[in-house]
Each structure stands twice: as structure tokens, then as C-alpha cells.
Amino acid sequence: MDDRRVLSGIIFINRNGLRWRDAPKEYGPHKTLYNRWKRWSDKGIFASMMVGLAANHGEEKTAMIDATYLKAHRTASSLGVKKGGAAA
């Protein structure tokens, strides 16, 4: 499988907060995406890429790149409340 396609798939999964098995078929099998992500992470490849990207930034500050966010279901705020306003 083409490394560029796999890398695009890994970025797509992380950017959109998806599970591996929800990856679009265009990026290849989800198992391949996960296995490459795991292998490349263990080898420090992603860390090296981030260092390279930060080095080309032109500033001598630390550049932090983070795509972490949490999704909450629209009913999450009312899970502990029963009808009538009484707490569970």
C-alpha cells in the first residue's frame, strides 16, 4: 500500500476523531492504517515529522501541534436526569 495514501488516511482519522474502522475505503484497509500508525509512532517517525515541520516555521519558539478534542453526544447533558426534573 502506498505510504502517502496511508499517511493521508491516518491524518484524516486523527483530524476527524474517527475510529480506525470508520476510515473511508479510499485510504485502504483500516487494519493497515492502524498498523502503520502504530509502527511509525513506535519508531518516532511522527515525532521527527513534527520536529521537521516546526524547524521550518522560522521562529525559535516551541510550536505545539495538537488535534485532540472530545465529542459529546447531544443527549449527554441529560443522561442523569429523569423526566420531571428529579436527579437519578
The 8 nearest C-alpha neighbors of each residue, nearest first, counted from 0:
[[1, 2, 5, 27, 4, 31, 3, 26],
 [0, 2, 4, 3, 5, 6, 27, 26],
 [3, 1, 5, 4, 6, 0, 7, 35],
 [4, 2, 6, 5, 1, 7, 8, 0],
 [3, 5, 7, 1, 2, 6, 26, 8],
 [4, 6, 8, 2, 7, 3, 32, 26],
 [7, 5, 3, 9, 8, 4, 2, 10],
 [6, 8, 4, 10, 5, 9, 11, 3],
 [9, 7, 11, 5, 26, 6, 10, 12],
 [10, 8, 6, 12, 11, 7, 32, 5],
 [9, 11, 7, 13, 8, 12, 14, 6],
 [10, 12, 8, 14, 9, 13, 7, 15],
 [13, 11, 17, 9, 15, 10, 14, 16],
 [12, 14, 16, 10, 15, 11, 9, 17],
 [15, 13, 11, 12, 16, 10, 66, 17],
 [14, 16, 12, 13, 17, 11, 10, 66],
 [17, 15, 13, 14, 12, 18, 68, 67],
 [18, 16, 12, 15, 21, 19, 13, 22],
 [17, 19, 21, 20, 16, 12, 22, 13],
 [20, 18, 21, 29, 22, 17, 33, 12],
 [19, 21, 29, 18, 22, 30, 17, 28],
 [22, 20, 18, 19, 17, 23, 29, 12],
 [23, 21, 20, 19, 29, 24, 12, 8],
 [22, 24, 25, 26, 21, 27, 8, 29],
 [23, 25, 27, 26, 22, 28, 29, 21],
 [26, 24, 23, 27, 4, 8, 22, 28],
 [27, 25, 8, 24, 4, 5, 23, 28],
 [26, 28, 24, 25, 29, 31, 5, 32],
 [29, 27, 31, 30, 32, 24, 26, 22],
 [28, 30, 32, 20, 31, 19, 22, 33],
 [29, 31, 33, 28, 32, 34, 19, 20],
 [32, 30, 34, 28, 29, 33, 35, 27],
 [33, 31, 29, 35, 30, 34, 5, 36],
 [32, 34, 36, 30, 31, 35, 37, 29],
 [33, 35, 31, 37, 36, 32, 30, 38],
 [36, 34, 38, 37, 32, 33, 39, 31],
 [37, 35, 33, 39, 34, 38, 40, 32],
 [38, 36, 40, 34, 35, 39, 33, 41],
 [37, 39, 35, 41, 40, 36, 34, 42],
 [38, 40, 42, 44, 36, 41, 37, 35],
 [41, 39, 43, 37, 42, 38, 36, 45],
 [40, 42, 38, 39, 43, 37, 44, 36],
 [41, 43, 39, 40, 44, 38, 45, 37],
 [44, 42, 40, 46, 41, 45, 39, 47],
 [43, 45, 47, 39, 46, 42, 40, 48],
 [46, 44, 48, 47, 43, 40, 49, 39],
 [45, 47, 49, 43, 48, 44, 50, 40],
 [48, 46, 50, 44, 45, 49, 51, 43],
 [47, 49, 45, 51, 46, 50, 52, 44],
 [48, 50, 52, 46, 51, 47, 53, 45],
 [51, 49, 47, 53, 48, 52, 54, 46],
 [52, 50, 48, 54, 49, 53, 47, 55],
 [51, 53, 49, 55, 54, 50, 48, 56],
 [52, 54, 56, 50, 55, 51, 62, 49],
 [55, 53, 51, 56, 52, 50, 57, 58],
 [56, 54, 52, 53, 57, 51, 58, 50],
 [55, 57, 53, 54, 58, 52, 62, 59],
 [58, 56, 55, 54, 59, 53, 60, 52],
 [59, 57, 60, 56, 54, 61, 55, 53],
 [58, 60, 61, 57, 54, 56, 62, 53],
 [61, 59, 58, 62, 57, 53, 56, 63],
 [60, 62, 63, 59, 53, 58, 54, 64],
 [63, 61, 53, 60, 64, 56, 58, 59],
 [64, 62, 61, 65, 53, 49, 60, 50],
 [63, 65, 62, 66, 49, 53, 67, 61],
 [66, 64, 67, 63, 68, 14, 62, 13],
 [65, 67, 14, 68, 64, 13, 16, 15],
 [68, 66, 65, 69, 16, 13, 14, 64],
 [69, 67, 66, 70, 16, 65, 14, 15],
 [70, 68, 71, 67, 16, 72, 66, 15],
 [69, 71, 72, 68, 16, 73, 75, 67],
 [72, 70, 75, 73, 69, 74, 76, 68],
 [71, 73, 75, 74, 70, 76, 69, 78],
 [72, 74, 75, 71, 76, 77, 70, 78],
 [75, 73, 72, 76, 77, 78, 71, 79],
 [76, 74, 72, 78, 77, 73, 71, 79],
 [77, 75, 74, 78, 73, 79, 72, 80],
 [76, 78, 80, 75, 79, 74, 81, 73],
 [79, 77, 75, 80, 76, 74, 81, 87],
 [80, 78, 87, 77, 86, 81, 76, 75],
 [81, 79, 86, 77, 78, 87, 85, 84],
 [80, 82, 85, 84, 83, 86, 87, 79],
 [83, 81, 84, 80, 85, 86, 77, 87],
 [82, 84, 85, 81, 80, 86, 87, 77],
 [85, 83, 82, 81, 80, 86, 87, 79],
 [86, 84, 83, 81, 80, 87, 82, 79],
 [87, 85, 80, 79, 81, 84, 83, 82],
 [86, 79, 80, 81, 85, 78, 84, 82]]
